[in-house]
Amino acid sequence: MDYLEKYSDKVDTFIGVCHHLAAHQYVTGHGGNLAWKLEDDVILITPTKHNKGDVNRENVVFINLAGETIEGTGKPTGETPWHVNFFRERPDVQAVLHCHPPHLNAFAISDSKNYHMCPLFPETITEVGPVPVVPYGEPLTQKLADNFLPFLQKYNGFLMENHGYVFITPWDIKWAQMCTDLLEMTALHIIHARSLGGNIKEIGYEDLQNMGNIMKTRGLPLPGAPGEWSSLEDMYFPDGPPKSLTNLS
């Protein structure tokens, strides 16, 4: 099967996303990797030891869910087992994007509050959801993969402590890029807001309820694995509504 020809348009989209990440300095050197599940057992993945700005039709690789190369002359990224694990643990996921956006990654090395777990902007809330920090695990190790397991069903975006960022999505690789751009801009807004002093303002519980109702009306899914969350307020307020609201009831 000539997958390069069969999925020619999607290969071009994939390459375009790789070049976008490099152009915006979300990746440097050989860092970062992407994977896009095109069929149940066909995954388009980035090659190892290539700058993402140099990815092209001659060096992309196709693998199966066992991590075996089924087409392409190069070797897939060394993080292949990690990507395959995402697809196995979350069958709804179609694309995985791992990179190191500079403003977003600042929260991966800071011990300050992770504001990406807070409801700040409607677009980030509905399209990405909360973004937890996954404890550090050395790259290319089983420990790193295992550290994701407590978070993998609940979220689509992840900060990796002292490392980088990952986004997984039931949509395509272009959507993963767009959500990454959104999170990087959100991180920049947070950093600027903190520099002004004062507190970061969050969207409240009742407003989240209203936002969630609009999502349901439009048939939009919640972030995370299907059925993992019952509502937006459940995601952002897992301990229930704030006391100020419960005291009014």
FENTA-V704828 format. One record per pair of residues at least 24 apart in sequence whose C-alpha atoms are under 10 Angstrom apart, sorted by sequence separation. I is the first residue (numbers start at 1). GAP is how many residues later the second one is. D is the distance in Angstrom with one decimal. If there is no record, write none. Layout:
I:GAP:D ; I:GAP:D
This chain:
27:24:8.0 ; 28:24:8.0 ; 29:24:9.5 ; 30:24:9.9 ; 38:24:9.6 ; 40:24:8.4 ; 41:24:5.4 ; 43:24:8.9 ; 45:24:9.8 ; 108:24:9.6 ; 109:24:9.8 ; 130:24:9.1 ; 131:24:6.9 ; 132:24:9.5 ; 133:24:9.3 ; 134:24:6.6 ; 135:24:8.9 ; 136:24:6.5 ; 137:24:8.0 ; 138:24:9.6 ; 139:24:8.3 ; 208:24:6.2 ; 209:24:6.1 ; 11:25:9.5 ; 27:25:7.3 ; 28:25:9.1 ; 37:25:9.5 ; 39:25:9.2 ; 40:25:8.0 ; 41:25:8.5 ; 42:25:9.8 ; 43:25:10.0 ; 44:25:9.9 ; 47:25:9.3 ; 49:25:9.8 ; 108:25:6.8 ; 129:25:9.6 ; 130:25:6.8 ; 131:25:7.5 ; 132:25:7.4 ; 133:25:6.0 ; 134:25:6.0 ; 135:25:6.6 ; 136:25:4.8 ; 137:25:8.9 ; 138:25:8.7 ; 207:25:9.9 ; 208:25:5.8 ; 209:25:9.4 ; 10:26:9.2 ; 26:26:9.8 ; 27:26:9.0 ; 35:26:9.7 ; 36:26:9.5 ; 37:26:9.4 ; 41:26:9.7 ; 43:26:9.4 ; 47:26:9.6 ; 48:26:7.8 ; 49:26:8.8 ; 107:26:8.4 ; 108:26:8.8 ; 129:26:7.1 ; 130:26:8.2 ; 131:26:5.0 ; 132:26:5.5 ; 133:26:4.6 ; 134:26:4.9 ; 135:26:5.4 ; 136:26:6.5 ; 137:26:8.7 ; 157:26:9.1 ; 207:26:9.0 ; 208:26:9.5 ; 35:27:9.3 ; 37:27:9.1 ; 42:27:9.6 ; 43:27:9.3 ; 44:27:9.4 ; 47:27:6.3 ; 48:27:5.9 ; 49:27:9.0 ; 50:27:9.0 ; 108:27:9.6 ; 128:27:8.3 ; 129:27:7.3 ; 130:27:7.2 ; 131:27:5.1 ; 132:27:6.0 ; 133:27:5.6 ; 134:27:5.9 ; 135:27:8.6 ; 136:27:7.5 ; 205:27:9.0 ; 206:27:8.2 ; 208:27:9.9 ; 10:28:8.7 ; 18:28:8.5 ; 25:28:9.9 ; 35:28:9.6 ; 37:28:9.2 ; 42:28:8.2 ; 44:28:10.0 ; 46:28:9.5 ; 47:28:5.6 ; 48:28:5.3 ; 49:28:7.5 ; 108:28:9.5 ; 128:28:6.6 ; 129:28:7.5 ; 130:28:8.6 ; 131:28:6.6 ; 132:28:8.5 ; 133:28:6.0 ; 134:28:9.6 ; 135:28:9.8 ; 205:28:6.2 ; 208:28:8.7 ; 22:29:7.6 ; 23:29:9.1 ; 41:29:9.9 ; 42:29:9.7 ; 46:29:8.7 ; 47:29:4.3 ; 48:29:4.0 ; 49:29:8.8 ; 127:29:9.5 ; 128:29:6.6 ; 132:29:9.7 ; 133:29:9.6 ; 134:29:9.8 ; 204:29:9.0 ; 205:29:9.5 ; 208:29:9.8 ; 14:30:8.3 ; 22:30:5.7 ; 23:30:7.2 ; 45:30:9.7 ; 46:30:6.0 ; 47:30:5.0 ; 48:30:6.2 ; 134:30:9.9 ; 7:31:8.2 ; 14:31:8.8 ; 15:31:8.9 ; 21:31:7.2 ; 22:31:5.2 ; 45:31:6.4 ; 46:31:5.9 ; 47:31:8.5 ; 48:31:8.7 ; 133:31:9.8 ; 134:31:9.4 ; 205:31:8.5 ; 14:32:9.0 ; 19:32:9.0 ; 20:32:8.6 ; 21:32:7.8 ; 22:32:8.9 ; 44:32:9.3 ; 45:32:7.3 ; 46:32:9.6 ; 48:32:9.4 ; 133:32:9.0 ; 204:32:9.8 ; 205:32:7.7 ; 11:33:7.8 ; 18:33:8.8 ; 19:33:5.9 ; 20:33:7.8 ; 46:33:9.8 ; 47:33:9.7 ; 204:33:9.8 ; 10:34:9.2 ; 11:34:9.8 ; 18:34:5.0 ; 19:34:4.5 ; 46:34:9.1 ; 131:34:9.5 ; 3:35:9.6 ; 17:35:8.8 ; 18:35:6.2 ; 19:35:7.5 ; 45:35:8.1 ; 131:35:9.6 ; 205:35:9.3 ; 206:35:8.8 ; 16:36:9.6 ; 17:36:9.4 ; 18:36:8.4 ; 19:36:7.5 ; 131:36:9.3 ; 205:36:6.6 ; 7:37:9.5 ; 15:37:8.2 ; 16:37:9.0 ; 18:37:6.8 ; 19:37:9.4 ; 204:37:9.5 ; 205:37:7.6 ; 15:38:8.5 ; 17:38:9.9 ; 18:38:9.1 ; 45:38:9.0 ; 204:38:9.1 ; 3:39:8.7 ; 15:39:8.9 ; 16:39:9.0 ; 128:39:8.7 ; 206:39:9.0 ; 3:40:10.0 ; 4:40:9.3 ; 15:40:6.2 ; 16:40:9.1 ; 43:40:9.7 ; 128:40:9.7 ; 205:40:8.6 ; 3:41:9.1 ; 14:41:9.2 ; 15:41:6.1 ; 35:41:9.9 ; 43:41:8.9 ; 116:41:9.6 ; 128:41:9.1 ; 14:42:9.2 ; 15:42:7.7 ; 35:42:9.5 ; 116:42:9.6 ; 127:42:10.0 ; 14:43:9.7 ; 33:43:9.5 ; 34:43:8.7 ; 116:43:9.2 ; 12:44:8.3 ; 33:44:6.8 ; 43:44:9.6 ; 11:45:8.7 ; 12:45:7.7 ; 15:45:8.4 ; 32:45:9.0 ; 33:45:9.1 ; 34:45:9.5 ; 35:45:8.7 ; 114:45:9.6 ; 11:46:7.2 ; 14:46:9.3 ; 31:46:9.9 ; 33:46:7.6 ; 34:46:9.5 ; 30:47:9.7 ; 32:47:9.3 ; 33:47:9.0 ; 36:47:9.5 ; 37:47:9.7 ; 40:47:9.6 ; 35:48:6.9 ; 127:48:9.6 ; 128:48:9.6 ; 8:49:8.9 ; 11:49:8.3 ; 34:49:8.3 ; 35:49:8.9 ; 33:50:9.1 ; 37:50:8.1 ; 45:50:9.8 ; 108:50:9.5 ; 109:50:9.5 ; 111:50:9.8 ; 36:51:9.6 ; 40:51:9.2 ; 43:51:9.0 ; 44:51:9.3 ; 45:51:9.4 ; 108:51:5.8 ; 109:51:8.8 ; 110:51:8.7 ; 127:51:9.7 ; 128:51:6.6 ; 5:52:10.0 ; 35:52:9.6 ; 43:52:9.1 ; 107:52:7.6 ; 108:52:5.9 ; 109:52:6.2 ; 110:52:8.5 ; 127:52:7.1 ; 128:52:8.9 ; 131:52:9.3 ; 4:53:7.6 ; 106:53:9.7 ; 107:53:9.2 ; 108:53:4.7 ; 109:53:4.9 ; 170:53:9.5 ; 4:54:9.3 ; 40:54:9.4 ; 105:54:7.3 ; 107:54:8.3 ; 108:54:5.4 ; 109:54:7.7 ; 128:54:8.6 ; 169:54:8.6 ; 170:54:9.4 ; 39:55:9.0 ; 104:55:8.1 ; 105:55:8.4 ; 106:55:9.9 ; 107:55:8.9 ; 108:55:6.7 ; 109:55:9.0 ; 124:55:8.0 ; 127:55:9.1 ; 128:55:8.0 ; 168:55:9.9 ; 169:55:8.7 ; 170:55:9.1 ; 4:56:8.8 ; 37:56:8.1 ; 38:56:7.5 ; 105:56:8.8 ; 106:56:9.0 ; 108:56:6.6 ; 123:56:9.3 ; 127:56:9.9 ; 168:56:9.1 ; 169:56:9.5 ; 170:56:9.9 ; 4:57:9.1 ; 36:57:9.0 ; 37:57:5.0 ; 38:57:8.9 ; 82:57:9.7 ; 105:57:8.2 ; 106:57:9.9 ; 107:57:9.3 ; 108:57:8.0 ; 3:58:9.7 ; 4:58:8.5 ; 36:58:5.8 ; 37:58:6.1 ; 82:58:7.8 ; 105:58:7.7 ; 106:58:9.0 ; 107:58:9.9 ; 124:58:6.9 ; 3:59:7.7 ; 35:59:8.3 ; 36:59:4.3 ; 37:59:8.7 ; 81:59:8.4 ; 82:59:8.7 ; 86:59:8.8 ; 98:59:10.0 ; 100:59:9.5 ; 105:59:5.7 ; 123:59:8.1 ; 124:59:7.0 ; 35:60:5.7 ; 36:60:6.5 ; 79:60:8.0 ; 80:60:8.9 ; 81:60:9.3 ; 82:60:8.2 ; 85:60:7.6 ; 89:60:8.5 ; 96:60:9.6 ; 97:60:9.6 ; 98:60:9.5 ; 100:60:9.6 ; 104:60:8.4 ; 105:60:6.9 ; 123:60:9.6 ; 34:61:7.6 ; 35:61:5.2 ; 36:61:8.7 ; 78:61:9.3 ; 79:61:5.9 ; 81:61:8.9 ; 85:61:9.6 ; 96:61:9.9 ; 98:61:9.9 ; 104:61:7.8 ; 124:61:9.9 ; 34:62:5.6 ; 35:62:6.7 ; 78:62:6.7 ; 79:62:8.9 ; 82:62:8.3 ; 83:62:9.1 ; 86:62:9.2 ; 90:62:7.6 ; 98:62:9.9 ; 102:62:9.1 ; 124:62:7.7 ; 33:63:8.3 ; 34:63:4.6 ; 35:63:9.0 ; 82:63:5.9 ; 85:63:9.9 ; 86:63:9.4 ; 89:63:7.7 ; 90:63:7.0 ; 93:63:9.1 ; 100:63:7.6 ; 101:63:7.6 ; 123:63:9.7 ; 33:64:6.3 ; 34:64:6.1 ; 81:64:8.6 ; 82:64:9.5 ; 85:64:9.8 ; 89:64:8.0 ; 99:64:9.2 ; 100:64:4.8 ; 101:64:7.6 ; 32:65:7.8 ; 33:65:5.3 ; 34:65:8.5 ; 99:65:6.1 ; 100:65:5.9 ; 121:65:8.0 ; 32:66:5.2 ; 33:66:6.7 ; 79:66:9.8 ; 82:66:9.8 ; 86:66:7.9 ; 98:66:7.4 ; 99:66:5.6 ; 100:66:8.7 ; 120:66:8.5 ; 156:66:9.9 ; 157:66:8.9 ; 3:67:9.2 ; 4:67:8.3 ; 31:67:8.7 ; 32:67:4.4 ; 86:67:9.9 ; 98:67:5.7 ; 99:67:6.7 ; 116:67:8.5 ; 155:67:9.6 ; 156:67:6.1 ; 157:67:8.8 ; 2:68:9.9 ; 3:68:7.3 ; 4:68:8.7 ; 31:68:7.0 ; 32:68:7.0 ; 97:68:8.3 ; 98:68:4.4 ; 99:68:8.9 ; 154:68:10.0 ; 155:68:6.1 ; 156:68:5.4 ; 1:69:9.1 ; 2:69:7.8 ; 3:69:9.4 ; 31:69:7.9 ; 97:69:5.6 ; 98:69:6.6 ; 154:69:7.5 ; 155:69:4.3 ; 156:69:8.2 ; 1:70:8.5 ; 2:70:9.8 ; 96:70:7.1 ; 97:70:5.3 ; 98:70:8.8 ; 116:70:8.3 ; 120:70:9.1 ; 153:70:9.4 ; 154:70:4.6 ; 155:70:7.3 ; 27:71:9.0 ; 28:71:9.0 ; 96:71:5.8 ; 97:71:6.5 ; 115:71:9.6 ; 116:71:7.8 ; 153:71:5.7 ; 154:71:6.2 ; 26:72:9.3 ; 27:72:5.6 ; 28:72:8.3 ; 95:72:8.2 ; 96:72:4.6 ; 97:72:8.9 ; 115:72:8.5 ; 152:72:7.7 ; 153:72:5.1 ; 154:72:9.2 ; 26:73:5.8 ; 27:73:5.6 ; 28:73:9.9 ; 95:73:5.7 ; 96:73:6.8 ; 151:73:9.2 ; 152:73:8.1 ; 153:73:8.6 ; 154:73:9.6 ; 155:73:9.1 ; 25:74:9.3 ; 26:74:5.0 ; 27:74:7.0 ; 94:74:7.6 ; 95:74:5.5 ; 96:74:9.3 ; 116:74:9.0 ; 153:74:9.6 ; 154:74:6.2 ; 155:74:9.7 ; 25:75:8.1 ; 26:75:4.1 ; 27:75:9.0 ; 93:75:6.3 ; 94:75:6.0 ; 95:75:6.7 ; 96:75:9.9 ; 115:75:7.6 ; 153:75:6.9 ; 154:75:7.5 ; 21:76:9.9 ; 25:76:6.9 ; 26:76:6.6 ; 92:76:9.6 ; 93:76:5.1 ; 94:76:4.9 ; 95:76:6.8 ; 96:76:8.9 ; 97:76:7.4 ; 104:76:9.1 ; 115:76:9.9 ; 153:76:9.7 ; 21:77:9.9 ; 22:77:9.6 ; 24:77:8.2 ; 25:77:7.7 ; 26:77:9.5 ; 92:77:7.8 ; 93:77:4.2 ; 94:77:5.9 ; 95:77:5.7 ; 96:77:7.1 ; 97:77:9.8 ; 104:77:9.8 ; 21:78:7.7 ; 24:78:9.6 ; 26:78:9.6 ; 90:78:9.1 ; 92:78:5.4 ; 93:78:7.3 ; 94:78:6.2 ; 95:78:5.3 ; 97:78:10.0 ; 98:78:9.6 ; 125:78:9.7 ; 18:79:9.6 ; 21:79:9.1 ; 26:79:9.4 ; 90:79:9.5 ; 91:79:8.7 ; 92:79:8.9 ; 93:79:9.0 ; 94:79:7.8 ; 95:79:8.9 ; 97:79:6.4 ; 98:79:9.9 ; 101:79:8.2 ; 104:79:6.9 ; 105:79:8.6 ; 17:80:9.6 ; 21:80:8.5 ; 90:80:9.1 ; 95:80:8.7 ; 96:80:7.2 ; 97:80:7.5 ; 100:80:10.0 ; 101:80:8.7 ; 103:80:9.1 ; 104:80:5.2 ; 107:80:8.2 ; 120:80:8.4 ; 155:80:9.3 ; 87:81:9.1 ; 95:81:7.1 ; 96:81:9.7 ; 99:81:9.0 ; 103:81:6.1 ; 104:81:8.2 ; 106:81:8.4 ; 120:81:7.1 ; 121:81:8.2 ; 122:81:8.4 ; 154:81:8.5 ; 86:82:8.0 ; 94:82:9.8 ; 95:82:10.0 ; 98:82:9.5 ; 101:82:9.0 ; 102:82:7.8 ; 103:82:8.0 ; 104:82:8.0 ; 105:82:8.6 ; 106:82:9.7 ; 118:82:9.6 ; 119:82:8.9 ; 120:82:5.0 ; 121:82:7.5 ; 126:82:9.8 ; 97:83:8.5 ; 101:83:6.4 ; 103:83:8.8 ; 104:83:5.1 ; 118:83:9.4 ; 119:83:5.6 ; 120:83:5.7 ; 125:83:8.9 ; 100:84:9.7 ; 101:84:9.8 ; 103:84:5.6 ; 104:84:7.4 ; 107:84:9.6 ; 118:84:6.7 ; 119:84:5.4 ; 120:84:9.3 ; 83:85:9.7 ; 102:85:9.1 ; 103:85:5.7 ; 106:85:9.2 ; 115:85:8.5 ; 118:85:8.3 ; 119:85:7.8 ; 122:85:9.9 ; 126:85:8.2 ; 101:86:9.5 ; 102:86:9.2 ; 103:86:9.3 ; 104:86:9.6 ; 119:86:9.2 ; 122:86:8.8 ; 125:86:9.1 ; 126:86:8.2 ; 103:87:9.3 ; 104:87:9.5 ; 115:87:9.4 ; 125:87:9.7 ; 103:88:7.9 ; 119:89:8.2 ; 122:89:7.9 ; 126:89:7.8 ; 127:93:9.2 ; 129:93:7.9 ; 130:93:8.4 ; 126:94:8.5 ; 127:94:9.0 ; 128:94:8.8 ; 129:94:5.7 ; 130:94:9.5 ; 126:95:8.6 ; 127:95:8.1 ; 128:95:6.3 ; 129:95:8.1 ; 126:96:7.1 ; 127:96:7.2 ; 128:96:9.0 ; 125:97:9.3 ; 126:97:7.5 ; 125:98:8.8 ; 130:102:9.8 ; 129:103:8.4 ; 130:105:7.4 ; 126:106:8.2 ; 129:106:7.9 ; 130:106:7.1 ; 125:107:8.0 ; 129:107:8.5 ; 125:110:9.7 ; 125:111:9.2 ; 119:113:9.4 ; 119:114:9.4 ; 119:116:9.6 ; 118:117:9.8 ; 119:117:6.8 ; 117:118:9.2 ; 118:118:6.6 ; 119:118:9.6 ; 117:119:7.2 ; 118:119:9.2 ; 93:131:9.7 ; 32:132:8.6 ; 34:132:9.5 ; 36:132:9.9 ; 92:132:9.5 ; 93:132:8.5 ; 31:133:9.8 ; 32:133:9.1 ; 33:133:9.5 ; 34:133:9.7 ; 35:133:9.6 ; 36:133:9.8 ; 37:133:9.8 ; 92:133:7.1 ; 32:134:9.3 ; 34:134:10.0 ; 37:134:10.0 ; 38:134:9.1 ; 90:134:9.1 ; 91:134:8.7 ; 92:134:7.7 ; 36:135:9.5 ; 37:135:8.6 ; 90:135:6.8 ; 91:135:9.9 ; 36:136:7.1 ; 37:136:9.2 ; 89:136:9.7 ; 90:136:9.4 ; 27:137:9.8 ; 35:137:9.9 ; 36:137:6.2 ; 26:138:9.7 ; 35:138:7.8 ; 36:138:9.9 ; 26:139:9.8 ; 34:139:8.1 ; 34:142:9.7 ; 26:154:9.3 ; 18:155:9.8 ; 26:155:9.4 ; 17:156:7.4 ; 21:156:8.0 ; 16:157:10.0 ; 17:157:6.6 ; 20:157:8.3 ; 24:157:9.4 ; 14:158:9.3 ; 16:158:8.8 ; 17:158:9.8 ; 26:158:9.2 ; 13:159:9.7 ; 14:159:6.7 ; 17:159:9.1 ; 18:159:9.1 ; 21:159:9.4 ; 13:160:7.9 ; 14:160:7.5 ; 17:160:6.6 ; 21:160:9.3 ; 13:161:7.2 ; 17:161:9.5 ; 10:162:9.4 ; 10:163:9.1 ; 14:163:9.9 ; 10:164:9.7
